[in-house]
Amino acid sequence: MNISKFFHFFIFFLVIYASEDYCRHSWCSNDNILIRFPFQVEVEGDQYPYCGYPGFKLTCTNDSKTVLTLPYTGAFYVRKINYHKQYIQLYDPHDCLPNRLLSLNLSSSPFTAKFITNYTLLICSTRNIRSQFIPLECLSNSTHFVSAIPSMNFTNSLPQSCYVNRKISIPVARSYDEIFRNYLSEDLLLTWSSPDCRHCELQDGMCKFESRNSDRVRCFSDHQTGDSKHAIVIFRIIILSIGGAAMMCAIGMGCLTHFKRRRTISAEPTIDITITRMRMGLDETTIESFDKIVLGESRRLPGVGHNDGTGCSICLSEYNSKDIIRCIPKCTHCFHVHCIDEWLRMNSTCPLCRNSPSPSHSVLHSIS
């Protein structure tokens, strides 16, 4: 296996199977709201969808605000999450919660309001000072003043400057109508019933999915959580040890294979050249059949037209008296014995004329 591919596979294996506590608690900032099951921070790629319950995705803004987005109503900032009582406290990013409540739609979300109260909205040309009228300042302007009144307290006797705009159902935190004034000016309180982890939270436990592929929620106690983390740490150490050893072996084998391959490649041309040279040269018997001559004082070479040579054309050294030379048949070119013998072992032609010599009877002559 390619070393680089093995290394990437090893890292992927560790991330998937040996990560410690893959469903970690998170925050949008250090001093912000704790985010844990059933909530989960939504990240690009969504690598761990099993860490949060469907419909409980939160996001973080660039200024570290925690955001819950309802399917048909839009985004709200989260002020508080109470995991023991299972409620979430929201507020409008633009500080006009009444405007958001006019179009509030909790369908397709896991959240509900504990109580619903019907209200009638009034639009008046002048500001009402009656106690039962709840002014909605962020919906009002210099010419129109918007107020709300509980429908159960509404009568047809309205000031001449007012008219009914619409009737709406508003979720409230409690069944007391008098808290609506603060409710509209402050936060929206929603609760959820599934998953129901209140009993687990009272026992200082924590809800999670039973496994990565299960949609069943289970309560894990602190003892179980500690044992689970301890087991994960041990498993991670084992995986790192085995994986590290395997990676080192693979790298070692890869290096050994690489060096062997390089050695084989570098050795093959030498072997081929040696074989070629051995096949192209003459055998010792043929070489020894060529005449050898011992030069005399005149250093005169035998043969016609070659007596003017004063040195060996192979080693470029001058001949001396008593040097032993060998002459090639037919062309009668002569050279030092040790020079021409070495040449003919690798080549089958004369180094000067490139003619192929034919064997002849070896005779040692002496020329004076």
Salt bridges, closest charged atoms under 4 A:
GLU20 OE1 - ARG236 NH1 3.66
ASP21 OD2 - LYS229 NZ 3.90
ASP46 OD2 - LYS57 NZ 3.28
ASP63 OD2 - LYS65 NZ 3.80
ASP92 OD1 - ARG100 NH1 2.76
GLU137 OE2 - ARG127 NH1 2.89
ASP187 OD2 - ARG79 NE 2.67
ASP196 OD1 - ARG198 NE 2.97
GLU201 OE2 - ARG36 NH1 2.93
GLU210 OE2 - ARG216 NE 3.63
ASP227 OD2 - HIS223 NE2 3.00
GLU284 OE2 - ARG345 NE 2.40
GLU288 OE1 - ARG326 NH2 3.63
ASP323 OD2 - HIS336 NE2 3.36
ASP341 OD1 - ARG326 NE 2.75
GLU342 OE1 - ARG345 NH1 3.29
